[in-house]
């Protein structure tokens, strides 16, 4: 079943909240698996390369990072989609880069945002396993953009 979820738009209160952590009791639950699948379908349907649960009206610390070329990001590198539960950026590189960003919650608006070139992120899988991964370039940008959503920050607030 390809469930699609409504996407919150700039100005809606849910996008300003700090999202709550996913509780241990929610890990590996049917609810979490279905939410992740529906978030993934919604992201793909809208040509996104990432999505955060607050964007679909769920104030929980869940993001999907899924860089791939599409009409909105034709030069994006290809990677497998990663569902990150309770992601935490442990390290930001000193090196930064400017890049164009858009957002499913801010339709038809894009802007240049300066972000760390690489990040080290710790997160849990849907099953609750811990991972630490380094991301560089565009995937690192997606991680930073989506973690911002969990902290109630939209990319337009970072435009210089």
N, CA, C and O of each residue as an XYZ file, in Angstrom:
640
protein
N       0.851     -1.188      0.000
C       0.000      0.000      0.000
C       0.890      1.243      0.000
O       1.727      1.414      0.887
N       0.707      2.099     -0.992
C       1.528      3.307     -1.107
C       0.827      4.502     -0.493
O       0.263      5.338     -1.200
N       0.867      4.574      0.817
C       0.225      5.673      1.524
C       0.998      6.965      1.292
O       2.222      7.000      1.416
N       0.269      8.025      0.953
C       0.873      9.354      0.837
C       0.325     10.211      1.970
O      -0.857     10.140      2.306
N       1.199     11.017      2.551
C       0.818     11.855      3.687
C       0.764     13.317      3.269
O       1.494     13.735      2.371
N      -0.108     14.105      3.924
C      -0.112     15.544      3.641
C       1.176     16.166      4.175
O       1.724     15.706      5.176
N       1.656     17.212      3.504
C       2.897     17.865      3.897
C       2.585     19.252      4.475
O       1.908     20.065      3.846
N       3.093     19.499      5.677
C       2.917     20.797      6.343
C       3.657     21.877      5.557
O       4.725     21.633      4.995
N       3.080     23.061      5.528
C       3.681     24.175      4.796
C       4.191     25.249      5.760
O       3.717     25.373      6.889
N       5.168     26.017      5.284
C       5.741     27.104      6.081
C       4.626     27.922      6.726
O       3.630     28.250      6.081
N       4.803     28.245      7.997
C       3.781     29.008      8.721
C       2.970     28.122      9.653
O       2.348     28.620     10.591
N       2.968     26.805      9.407
C       2.217     25.900     10.286
C       3.033     25.617     11.545
O       4.250     25.441     11.490
N       2.339     25.579     12.674
C       2.993     25.486     13.988
C       3.882     24.244     14.136
O       4.933     24.317     14.772
N       3.478     23.118     13.564
C       4.241     21.866     13.722
C       5.685     22.030     13.258
O       6.582     21.386     13.803
N       5.923     22.883     12.260
C       7.268     23.051     11.704
C       8.169     23.892     12.608
O       9.371     23.992     12.363
N       7.593     24.501     13.654
C       8.367     25.344     14.573
C       8.737     24.591     15.859
O       9.547     25.075     16.649
N       8.152     23.425     16.064
C       8.377     22.675     17.307
C       9.684     21.908     17.274
O      10.178     21.546     16.207
N      10.242     21.661     18.458
C      11.337     20.713     18.564
C      10.687     19.339     18.701
O       9.897     19.108     19.616
N      11.023     18.433     17.789
C      10.378     17.116     17.757
C      10.826     16.257     18.944
O      11.957     16.363     19.418
N       9.923     15.418     19.401
C      10.202     14.527     20.537
C      10.992     13.309     20.073
O      10.807     12.843     18.949
N      11.874     12.789     20.930
C      12.583     11.549     20.576
C      11.600     10.387     20.400
O      10.530     10.356     21.007
N      11.991      9.449     19.564
C      11.228      8.206     19.439
C      11.592      7.365     20.666
O      12.771      7.147     20.945
N      10.588      6.898     21.389
C      10.812      6.125     22.620
C      11.248      4.700     22.286
O      10.913      4.170     21.227
N      11.993      4.094     23.196
C      12.431      2.703     23.013
C      11.247      1.786     22.713
O      11.357      0.863     21.906
N      10.109      2.048     23.372
C       8.926      1.196     23.180
C       8.346      1.310     21.770
O       7.595      0.437     21.337
N       8.695      2.392     21.045
C       8.179      2.583     19.681
C       9.080      1.938     18.635
O       8.657      1.721     17.499
N      10.343      1.625     19.021
C      11.275      1.031     18.064
C      10.761     -0.334     17.620
O      10.211     -1.093     18.417
N      10.948     -0.634     16.339
C      10.542     -1.908     15.748
C       9.038     -2.139     15.786
O       8.581     -3.268     15.604
N       8.260     -1.081     16.022
C       6.797     -1.225     16.069
C       6.213     -1.137     14.663
O       6.823     -0.577     13.753
N       5.039     -1.693     14.509
C       4.325     -1.627     13.226
C       4.065     -0.162     12.870
O       4.166      0.225     11.706
N       3.735      0.639     13.865
C       3.466      2.067     13.661
C       4.672      2.766     13.039
O       4.533      3.521     12.076
N       5.851      2.510     13.592
C       7.063      3.168     13.095
C       7.395      2.699     11.679
O       7.785      3.503     10.833
N       7.243      1.410     11.424
C       7.523      0.879     10.081
C       6.572      1.495      9.054
O       6.994      1.878      7.962
N       5.294      1.589      9.406
C       4.308      2.161      8.467
C       4.563      3.649      8.251
O       4.433      4.146      7.132
N       4.927      4.364      9.323
C       5.228      5.788      9.185
C       6.423      5.980      8.250
O       6.377      6.821      7.351
N       7.486      5.209      8.457
C       8.686      5.344      7.619
C       8.348      5.052      6.153
O       8.813      5.760      5.259
N       7.553      4.030      5.907
C       7.165      3.685      4.527
C       6.335      4.810      3.901
O       6.546      5.168      2.743
N       5.399      5.360      4.663
C       4.550      6.440      4.138
C       5.366      7.715      3.911
O       5.136      8.432      2.937
N       6.321      8.002      4.811
C       7.201      9.167      4.612
C       8.015      8.982      3.332
O       8.171      9.917      2.547
N       8.533      7.770      3.130
C       9.346      7.484      1.937
C       8.510      7.672      0.674
O       8.963      8.315     -0.273
N       7.297      7.123      0.648
C       6.414      7.275     -0.515
C       6.101      8.744     -0.788
O       6.102      9.182     -1.939
N       5.835      9.501      0.273
C       5.496     10.920      0.136
C       6.689     11.688     -0.433
O       6.530     12.533     -1.314
N       7.882     11.388      0.077
C       9.109     12.035     -0.407
C       9.314     11.739     -1.899
O       9.588     12.650     -2.681
N       9.183     10.471     -2.289
C       9.385     10.092     -3.690
C       8.358     10.768     -4.597
O       8.701     11.283     -5.661
N       7.111     10.761     -4.172
C       6.018     11.348     -4.954
C       6.279     12.826     -5.246
O       5.902     13.328     -6.305
N       6.924     13.520     -4.307
C       7.160     14.959     -4.448
C       8.583     15.289     -4.886
O       9.018     16.437     -4.794
N       9.308     14.271     -5.366
C      10.686     14.470     -5.842
C      11.594     15.059     -4.760
O      12.436     15.911     -5.044
N      11.418     14.602     -3.530
C      12.298     15.043     -2.448
C      13.526     14.145     -2.379
O      13.532     13.041     -2.922
N      14.562     14.630     -1.707
C      15.767     13.825     -1.461
C      15.918     13.567      0.042
O      16.891     12.959      0.487
N      14.943     14.037      0.804
C      14.912     13.816      2.242
C      13.569     14.274      2.759
O      12.863     15.035      2.099
N      13.219     13.804      3.948
C      11.966     14.219      4.582
C      12.102     13.995      6.076
O      12.807     13.088      6.519
N      11.421     14.830      6.847
C      11.428     14.717      8.304
C       9.987     14.535      8.782
O       9.057     15.095      8.201
N       9.811     13.752      9.837
C       8.461     13.457     10.338
C       7.620     14.719     10.613
O       6.425     14.715     10.319
N       8.205     15.799     11.167
C       7.352     16.987     11.387
C       6.710     17.526     10.099
O       5.660     18.167     10.147
N       7.345     17.262      8.954
C       6.769     17.722      7.688
C       5.475     16.989      7.350
O       4.680     17.483      6.550
N       5.253     15.816      7.948
C       4.009     15.076      7.715
C       3.172     15.037      9.002
O       2.427     14.090      9.255
N       3.320     16.099      9.800
C       2.505     16.326     11.003
C       2.756     15.326     12.135
O       1.876     15.096     12.964
N       3.951     14.734     12.172
C       4.323     13.838     13.284
C       5.543     14.456     13.954
O       6.629     14.470     13.374
N       5.374     14.964     15.166
C       6.484     15.648     15.838
C       7.381     14.640     16.566
O       7.435     14.594     17.795
N       8.080     13.838     15.760
C       9.004     12.813     16.263
C      10.322     12.950     15.515
O      10.355     13.451     14.391
N      11.409     12.504     16.142
C      12.757     12.647     15.567
C      13.053     11.497     14.599
O      13.785     10.560     14.919
N      12.465     11.602     13.413
C      12.660     10.602     12.352
C      12.897     11.373     11.059
O      12.141     12.283     10.719
N      13.963     10.994     10.340
C      14.209     11.585      9.026
C      14.557     10.471      8.040
O      14.953      9.372      8.427
N      14.398     10.788      6.766
C      14.881      9.905      5.705
C      15.835     10.737      4.848
O      15.513     11.854      4.441
N      16.995     10.179      4.586
C      17.993     10.813      3.710
C      18.101      9.912      2.482
O      18.421      8.730      2.603
N      17.837     10.468      1.307
C      17.753      9.643      0.099
C      18.176     10.432     -1.128
O      17.356     10.744     -1.992
N      19.447     10.747     -1.198
C      19.939     11.495     -2.355
C      19.809     10.647     -3.618
O      20.190      9.477     -3.640
N      19.268     11.256     -4.663
C      19.211     10.624     -5.978
C      18.824     11.697     -6.988
O      18.140     12.662     -6.646
N      19.266     11.524     -8.243
C      18.896     12.524     -9.246
C      17.380     12.518     -9.467
O      16.765     11.455     -9.546
N      16.790     13.693     -9.564
C      15.363     13.815     -9.884
C      15.150     15.208    -10.470
O      16.093     15.997    -10.523
N      13.933     15.528    -10.911
C      13.724     16.832    -11.560
C      14.111     18.033    -10.679
O      14.504     19.073    -11.208
N      14.008     17.909     -9.352
C      14.357     19.028     -8.478
C      15.859     19.103     -8.222
O      16.397     20.188     -8.002
N      16.545     17.943     -8.250
C      17.992     17.877     -7.989
C      18.638     16.969     -9.028
O      19.015     15.841     -8.710
N      18.775     17.449    -10.281
C      19.260     16.577    -11.361
C      20.685     16.067    -11.157
O      21.042     15.019    -11.696
N      21.506     16.785    -10.389
C      22.903     16.385    -10.212
C      23.160     15.662     -8.894
O      24.314     15.428     -8.534
N      22.111     15.308     -8.177
C      22.289     14.650     -6.871
C      22.936     13.278     -7.048
O      22.608     12.550     -7.985
N      23.865     12.923     -6.140
C      24.450     11.575     -6.200
C      23.419     10.527     -5.770
O      22.475     10.822     -5.037
N      23.624      9.322     -6.237
C      22.702      8.216     -5.949
C      23.132      7.541     -4.640
O      24.307      7.218     -4.466
N      22.191      7.329     -3.728
C      22.469      6.564     -2.511
C      21.199      5.840     -2.105
O      20.099      6.238     -2.488
N      21.349      4.782     -1.333
C      20.171      4.099     -0.804
C      19.528      4.994      0.249
O      20.219      5.695      0.987
N      18.211      4.963      0.309
C      17.502      5.736      1.334
C      17.855      5.188      2.713
O      17.915      3.975      2.915
N      18.085      6.093      3.655
C      18.398      5.706      5.032
C      17.365      6.345      5.951
O      17.200      7.565      5.961
N      16.667      5.505      6.728
C      15.754      6.007      7.755
C      16.583      6.198      9.021
O      17.216      5.259      9.504
N      16.577      7.406      9.550
C      17.336      7.711     10.770
C      16.365      8.065     11.889
O      15.603      9.027     11.789
N      16.405      7.273     12.953
C      15.573      7.519     14.125
C      16.460      8.179     15.182
O      17.570      7.715     15.443
N      15.975      9.246     15.778
C      16.728     10.011     16.787
C      18.134     10.395     16.305
O      19.110     10.174     17.021
N      18.246     10.971     15.090
C      19.580     11.326     14.584
C      20.201     12.463     15.394
O      19.510     13.358     15.879
N      21.504     12.400     15.521
C      22.249     13.423     16.245
C      23.547     13.666     15.479
O      24.323     12.739     15.249
N      23.776     14.913     15.086
C      25.025     15.229     14.385
C      26.114     15.406     15.435
O      26.054     16.311     16.268
N      27.110     14.525     15.381
C      28.184     14.528     16.379
C      29.295     15.490     16.005
O      29.897     16.120     16.875
N      29.573     15.608     14.694
C      30.674     16.464     14.237
C      30.281     17.143     12.931
O      29.655     16.549     12.054
N      30.673     18.408     12.839
C      30.545     19.174     11.598
C      31.967     19.487     11.132
O      32.813     19.844     11.951
N      32.243     19.361      9.840
C      33.569     19.729      9.333
C      33.741     21.245      9.432
O      32.765     21.994      9.400
N      34.993     21.686      9.553
C      35.259     23.125      9.505
C      35.013     23.653      8.101
O      34.621     24.805      7.910
N      35.252     22.783      7.120
C      35.045     23.175      5.721
C      33.542     23.295      5.466
O      32.768     22.404      5.816
N      33.146     24.408      4.854
C      31.737     24.589      4.518
C      31.592     24.742      3.012
O      32.576     24.930      2.296
N      30.370     24.659      2.550
C      30.104     24.889      1.130
C      28.721     25.495      0.988
O      27.832     25.272      1.811
N      28.566     26.256     -0.060
C      27.292     26.892     -0.377
C      26.581     25.992     -1.369
O      27.199     25.479     -2.302
N      25.306     25.802     -1.174
C      24.557     24.967     -2.113
C      23.101     25.363     -2.126
O      22.575     25.905     -1.153
N      22.453     25.083     -3.252
C      21.041     25.425     -3.385
C      20.184     24.396     -2.663
O      20.392     23.190     -2.798
N      19.225     24.885     -1.901
C      18.285     24.001     -1.215
C      16.861     24.416     -1.530
O      16.566     25.579     -1.806
N      15.998     23.426     -1.479
C      14.565     23.642     -1.544
C      13.968     22.814     -0.424
O      14.693     22.162      0.327
N      12.645     22.836     -0.309
C      12.015     22.107      0.791
C      10.575     21.790      0.405
O       9.872     22.628     -0.160
N      10.145     20.569      0.718
C       8.765     20.177      0.416
C       7.769     21.050      1.178
O       6.626     21.203      0.749
N       8.199     21.626      2.312
C       7.312     22.481      3.113
C       7.353     23.948      2.676
O       6.578     24.769      3.167
N       8.263     24.270      1.751
C       8.379     25.640      1.228
C       8.371     25.523     -0.298
O       9.401     25.712     -0.944
N       7.197     25.209     -0.873
C       7.166     24.927     -2.311
C       7.605     26.116     -3.167
O       7.378     27.277     -2.825
N       8.235     25.784     -4.281
C       8.621     26.783     -5.293
C       9.541     27.876     -4.769
O       9.561     28.980     -5.313
N      10.293     27.585     -3.729
C      11.272     28.556     -3.242
C      12.588     27.815     -3.021
O      12.608     26.729     -2.442
N      13.677     28.405     -3.484
C      14.993     27.808     -3.300
C      15.949     28.902     -2.889
O      15.695     30.089     -3.096
N      17.055     28.482     -2.301
C      18.038     29.479     -1.910
C      19.365     28.831     -1.586
O      19.444     27.630     -1.330
N      20.412     29.649     -1.600
C      21.768     29.188     -1.301
C      21.959     29.172      0.216
O      21.752     30.180      0.892
N      22.354     28.016      0.735
C      22.570     27.863      2.175
C      23.990     27.359      2.403
O      24.444     26.430      1.736
N      24.691     27.986      3.358
C      26.025     27.514      3.712
C      25.888     26.438      4.784
O      25.240     26.641      5.811
N      26.511     25.293      4.524
C      26.450     24.160      5.454
C      27.845     23.562      5.576
O      28.720     23.814      4.748
N      28.034     22.766      6.624
C      29.281     22.009      6.757
C      29.378     21.054      5.567
O      28.378     20.475      5.142
N      30.607     20.895      5.029
C      30.801     20.001      3.884
C      30.593     18.543      4.294
O      30.071     17.750      3.510
N      30.995     18.184      5.518
C      30.783     16.807      5.966
C      30.315     16.786      7.415
O      30.613     17.689      8.198
N      29.582     15.744      7.748
C      29.061     15.560      9.106
C      29.222     14.103      9.515
O      29.255     13.198      8.682
N      29.320     13.910     10.813
C      29.269     12.559     11.387
C      27.959     12.502     12.169
O      27.712     13.334     13.042
N      27.133     11.529     11.853
C      25.815     11.444     12.485
C      25.635     10.083     13.148
O      26.017      9.047     12.602
N      25.043     10.116     14.340
C      24.672      8.877     15.038
C      23.147      8.793     15.027
O      22.461      9.783     15.284
N      22.631      7.622     14.733
C      21.182      7.445     14.679
C      20.854      5.990     14.971
O      21.734      5.132     15.036
N      19.567      5.739     15.144
C      19.095      4.366     15.309
C      18.309      3.963     14.073
O      17.699      4.798     13.405
N      18.334      2.667     13.780
C      17.478      2.134     12.726
C      16.064      1.996     13.301
O      15.850      2.189     14.498
N      15.114      1.663     12.443
C      13.741      1.415     12.902
C      13.729      0.311     13.967
O      12.905      0.324     14.881
N      14.659     -0.644     13.831
C      14.737     -1.758     14.781
C      15.435     -1.359     16.081
O      15.373     -2.095     17.066
N      16.101     -0.193     16.092
C      16.736      0.275     17.309
C      18.250      0.120     17.350
O      18.884      0.510     18.330
N      18.843     -0.451     16.286
C      20.304     -0.571     16.243
C      20.925      0.812     16.095
O      20.357      1.690     15.445
N      22.097      1.000     16.702
C      22.815      2.275     16.581
C      23.802      2.222     15.425
O      24.443      1.200     15.181
N      23.911      3.344     14.714
C      24.875      3.495     13.619
C      25.557      4.841     13.757
O      24.963      5.798     14.253
N      26.804      4.914     13.319
C      27.510      6.185     13.167
C      28.037      6.210     11.745
O      28.737      5.290     11.321
N      27.707      7.251     11.014
C      28.082      7.331      9.604
C      28.568      8.735      9.287
O      28.069      9.721      9.830
N      29.547      8.807      8.400
C      30.008     10.099      7.887
C      29.375     10.342      6.523
O      29.289      9.438      5.692
N      28.940     11.561      6.312
C      28.393     11.960      5.018
C      29.143     13.197      4.541
O      29.481     14.074      5.335
N      29.401     13.259      3.233
C      30.072     14.401      2.617
C      29.187     14.983      1.526
O      28.317     14.303      0.983
N      29.423     16.251      1.217
C      28.783     16.865      0.060
C      27.269     16.933      0.182
O      26.733     17.289      1.232
N      26.589     16.587     -0.901
C      25.128     16.734     -0.950
C      24.412     15.897      0.108
O      23.514     16.421      0.767
N      24.765     14.609      0.309
C      24.096     13.853      1.384
C      24.278     14.498      2.767
O      23.362     14.451      3.588
N      25.449     15.100      3.036
C      25.663     15.801      4.315
C      24.714     16.995      4.430
O      24.191     17.287      5.506
N      24.502     17.675      3.305
C      23.565     18.811      3.269
C      22.156     18.332      3.619
O      21.449     18.981      4.390
N      21.752     17.196      3.051
C      20.411     16.665      3.330
C      20.270     16.359      4.829
O      19.271     16.722      5.450
N      21.282     15.685      5.404
C      21.227     15.353      6.836
C      21.024     16.641      7.654
O      20.163     16.690      8.533
N      21.812     17.671      7.365
C      21.719     18.926      8.127
C      20.355     19.587      7.940
O      19.774     20.096      8.898
N      19.852     19.580      6.725
C      18.548     20.179      6.417
C      17.441     19.450      7.187
O      16.575     20.088      7.785
N      17.473     18.111      7.172
C      16.411     17.337      7.825
C      16.510     17.411      9.348
O      15.485     17.487     10.026
N      17.735     17.390      9.899
C      17.879     17.534     11.357
C      17.375     18.918     11.785
O      16.789     19.058     12.859
N      17.599     19.943     10.948
C      17.033     21.269     11.243
C      15.517     21.169     11.440
O      14.973     21.786     12.356
N      14.832     20.398     10.590
C      13.376     20.239     10.739
C      13.028     19.713     12.126
O      12.033     20.135     12.716
N      13.831     18.802     12.649
C      13.549     18.222     13.961
C      13.709     19.262     15.067
O      13.158     19.117     16.158
N      14.471     20.314     14.766
C      14.700     21.384     15.734
C      13.844     22.616     15.442
O      14.046     23.672     16.041
N      12.890     22.478     14.523
C      11.966     23.570     14.232
C      12.539     24.672     13.356
O      12.078     25.812     13.408
N      13.549     24.336     12.545
C      14.207     25.342     11.689
C      13.978     24.996     10.216
O      14.206     23.862      9.792
N      13.523     25.994      9.437
C      13.386     25.819      7.981
C      14.597     26.448      7.290
O      15.196     27.392      7.805
N      14.947     25.917      6.126
C      16.137     26.408      5.418
C      16.075     27.911      5.123
O      17.110     28.576      5.067
N      14.878     28.439      4.937
C      14.750     29.872      4.604
C      15.267     30.742      5.754
O      15.627     31.898      5.532
N      15.308     30.205      6.979
C      15.840     30.953      8.120
C      17.367     30.991      8.077
O      17.985     31.759      8.815
N      17.977     30.177      7.228
C      19.441     30.120      7.120
C      19.961     30.855      5.895
O      21.169     30.872      5.660
N      19.078     31.465      5.108
C      19.524     32.185      3.906
C      20.269     33.439      4.337
O      19.848     34.163      5.239
N      21.414     33.675      3.650
C      22.203     34.849      4.060
C      21.714     36.104      3.377
O      22.260     37.184      3.604
